[in-house]
């Protein structure tokens, strides 16, 4: 709870930091979609456990979330 509160305070105190963490905010606002894409990705990749799979998933979901939110409108962006 303390870490979450600190992150929220940091976003309010440092608005320019929001641009840096925008992909994380985008994925967080679409968390259920990210979970479903993760399960689908595991099914297609056969449950690979390498670092490349992890990095690939992070890049793919972050890109998808940012593009999806930009296409539907940035209503979470202050």
Buried (B, 14 or more C-beta within 10 A) or exposed (E): EEEEEEEEEEBEEEEEEBEEEBBEBBBEBBEEBBEEBEEEBBEEEEEEEEEEBEEBBEEBBBEBBBEEBEEEEEEEEE
